[in-house]
Amino acid sequence: MRIMQVSSATSWGGGEQHLADLIKGLARRGHQVELTVRRSSPLVEACAGSTTDIHELRLRNSVDLSSARRLRAILRERKIDILHAHLARDYAICALAVRNIEPVRLVLT
């Protein structure tokens, strides 16, 4: 399965540790896991070697239409099955990105 994890976090905390552990666990189970983050995200280093690709987007706020468009293009290009957003400010961006793209499923945590 191809899974894209999204987090606009810029600092490290329990949620970010959970996401890093999730990515590593999914990769160990044979899933292709990709990560979309803001530039300078602490997740880049924490997930090195566990993801097939890391994408950096602005992910400025919940109405960042340019990030939603770019994420949509990545989802199509990489043939992602599941898009998993981890922060509330990323939910709208991800919802816009998956709109009318089959078979991508959106998970919000």
HUJO-V142436 format. One record per pair of residues at least 24 apart in sequence whose C-alpha atoms are under 6 Angstrom apart, sorted by the first residue. I is the first residue (numbers start at 1). J is the second residue. Records with the same first field share a line. If there is no record, write none. Layout:
BEGIN
I: J ; J
END
This chain:
BEGIN
1: 31
2: 32 ; 80 ; 81
3: 33 ; 80 ; 81 ; 82
4: 33 ; 34 ; 35 ; 83
5: 35 ; 84
6: 35 ; 36 ; 85
7: 37 ; 86
8: 37 ; 38 ; 59
10: 41
20: 47
24: 50
61: 89
62: 89 ; 90 ; 92 ; 93
68: 93 ; 97
71: 97
72: 97
82: 106
84: 108
END
